[in-house]
Amino acid sequence: MNMVNFAREESATLPLEREYDKWLKKLCKIVGDLEDDDLAYALWEDGCAPEDAAHELTEAA
């Protein structure tokens, strides 16, 4: 493997990463910027919709 292909593969985003980024952008439109998105990530993993996650995050604050 040459270095160009190696660098390309290392910097490629996975479909799940793109899905989470899209979900997180929707969530941030609802609640604003998140300082710590660990809880948001856990909610995403649990299958919460951004609207439901926003409710959970505001209750947790």
PyRosetta script that sets phi, psi and omega in degrees:
from pyrosetta import init, pose_from_sequence

init()
pose = pose_from_sequence("MNMVNFAREESATLPLEREYDKWLKKLCKIVGDLEDDDLAYALWEDGCAPEDAAHELTEAA")
pose.set_psi(1, 132.8)
pose.set_omega(1, 178.7)
pose.set_phi(2, -88.5)
pose.set_psi(2, 169.0)
pose.set_omega(2, -174.5)
pose.set_phi(3, -65.8)
pose.set_psi(3, -32.0)
pose.set_omega(3, 179.5)
pose.set_phi(4, -64.8)
pose.set_psi(4, -48.0)
pose.set_omega(4, 179.1)
pose.set_phi(5, -65.6)
pose.set_psi(5, -38.7)
pose.set_omega(5, 178.4)
pose.set_phi(6, -61.7)
pose.set_psi(6, -47.0)
pose.set_omega(6, -179.9)
pose.set_phi(7, -63.8)
pose.set_psi(7, -40.2)
pose.set_omega(7, 179.3)
pose.set_phi(8, -62.6)
pose.set_psi(8, -45.0)
pose.set_omega(8, -179.9)
pose.set_phi(9, -67.1)
pose.set_psi(9, -37.9)
pose.set_omega(9, -180.0)
pose.set_phi(10, -68.1)
pose.set_psi(10, -32.8)
pose.set_omega(10, -176.6)
pose.set_phi(11, -94.3)
pose.set_psi(11, -4.2)
pose.set_omega(11, -179.9)
pose.set_phi(12, -69.0)
pose.set_psi(12, 142.5)
pose.set_omega(12, 176.3)
pose.set_phi(13, -93.3)
pose.set_psi(13, 144.8)
pose.set_omega(13, 179.5)
pose.set_phi(14, -84.1)
pose.set_psi(14, 154.9)
pose.set_omega(14, 178.5)
pose.set_phi(15, -54.9)
pose.set_psi(15, -38.8)
pose.set_omega(15, 178.4)
pose.set_phi(16, -65.7)
pose.set_psi(16, -36.0)
pose.set_omega(16, 176.8)
pose.set_phi(17, -63.9)
pose.set_psi(17, -41.8)
pose.set_omega(17, 178.8)
pose.set_phi(18, -66.7)
pose.set_psi(18, -38.7)
pose.set_omega(18, 178.6)
pose.set_phi(19, -63.6)
pose.set_psi(19, -44.6)
pose.set_omega(19, 179.1)
pose.set_phi(20, -64.7)
pose.set_psi(20, -42.7)
pose.set_omega(20, 179.0)
pose.set_phi(21, -59.9)
pose.set_psi(21, -41.8)
pose.set_omega(21, 178.4)
pose.set_phi(22, -64.2)
pose.set_psi(22, -44.4)
pose.set_omega(22, 178.5)
pose.set_phi(23, -62.5)
pose.set_psi(23, -43.7)
pose.set_omega(23, -178.4)
pose.set_phi(24, -65.6)
pose.set_psi(24, -37.7)
pose.set_omega(24, 176.8)
pose.set_phi(25, -62.1)
pose.set_psi(25, -41.5)
pose.set_omega(25, 177.2)
pose.set_phi(26, -63.1)
pose.set_psi(26, -42.7)
pose.set_omega(26, 179.3)
pose.set_phi(27, -62.6)
pose.set_psi(27, -43.4)
pose.set_omega(27, -179.1)
pose.set_phi(28, -66.0)
pose.set_psi(28, -29.5)
pose.set_omega(28, 175.4)
pose.set_phi(29, -65.4)
pose.set_psi(29, -29.6)
pose.set_omega(29, -178.5)
pose.set_phi(30, -83.9)
pose.set_psi(30, -48.1)
pose.set_omega(30, -172.5)
pose.set_phi(31, -104.9)
pose.set_psi(31, -6.7)
pose.set_omega(31, -175.0)
pose.set_phi(32, 89.4)
pose.set_psi(32, -169.9)
pose.set_omega(32, -178.6)
pose.set_phi(33, -68.3)
pose.set_psi(33, 143.8)
pose.set_omega(33, 177.7)
pose.set_phi(34, -105.0)
pose.set_psi(34, 130.4)
pose.set_omega(34, 176.8)
pose.set_phi(35, -75.3)
pose.set_psi(35, -39.4)
pose.set_omega(35, -178.1)
pose.set_phi(36, -133.1)
pose.set_psi(36, 115.8)
pose.set_omega(36, -175.3)
pose.set_phi(37, -101.1)
pose.set_psi(37, 20.2)
pose.set_omega(37, 178.0)
pose.set_phi(38, -62.1)
pose.set_psi(38, -45.4)
pose.set_omega(38, 178.4)
pose.set_phi(39, -66.1)
pose.set_psi(39, -39.7)
pose.set_omega(39, 178.2)
pose.set_phi(40, -60.9)
pose.set_psi(40, -42.7)
pose.set_omega(40, 178.9)
pose.set_phi(41, -63.3)
pose.set_psi(41, -41.8)
pose.set_omega(41, 178.7)
pose.set_phi(42, -62.9)
pose.set_psi(42, -39.6)
pose.set_omega(42, 178.3)
pose.set_phi(43, -66.5)
pose.set_psi(43, -38.8)
pose.set_omega(43, 176.9)
pose.set_phi(44, -62.9)
pose.set_psi(44, -44.6)
pose.set_omega(44, 179.1)
pose.set_phi(45, -60.7)
pose.set_psi(45, -32.8)
pose.set_omega(45, 179.0)
pose.set_phi(46, -77.9)
pose.set_psi(46, -6.6)
pose.set_omega(46, 177.2)
pose.set_phi(47, 90.5)
pose.set_psi(47, 16.1)
pose.set_omega(47, 178.8)
pose.set_phi(48, -68.9)
pose.set_psi(48, 142.5)
pose.set_omega(48, 170.8)
pose.set_phi(49, -73.3)
pose.set_psi(49, 155.1)
pose.set_omega(49, 179.5)
pose.set_phi(50, -55.1)
pose.set_psi(50, -36.7)
pose.set_omega(50, 179.7)
pose.set_phi(51, -65.2)
pose.set_psi(51, -42.1)
pose.set_omega(51, 178.2)
pose.set_phi(52, -68.4)
pose.set_psi(52, -39.2)
pose.set_omega(52, 178.3)
pose.set_phi(53, -64.6)
pose.set_psi(53, -37.9)
pose.set_omega(53, 178.1)
pose.set_phi(54, -60.9)
pose.set_psi(54, -42.0)
pose.set_omega(54, 177.8)
pose.set_phi(55, -62.5)
pose.set_psi(55, -45.5)
pose.set_omega(55, 178.7)
pose.set_phi(56, -61.4)
pose.set_psi(56, -43.1)
pose.set_omega(56, -178.1)
pose.set_phi(57, -67.5)
pose.set_psi(57, -38.4)
pose.set_omega(57, 179.1)
pose.set_phi(58, -70.5)
pose.set_psi(58, -31.7)
pose.set_omega(58, 176.6)
pose.set_phi(59, -72.9)
pose.set_psi(59, -31.7)
pose.set_omega(59, -179.0)
pose.set_phi(60, -76.6)
pose.set_psi(60, -19.6)
pose.set_omega(60, -176.7)
pose.set_phi(61, -76.2)
pose.dump_pdb("model.pdb")
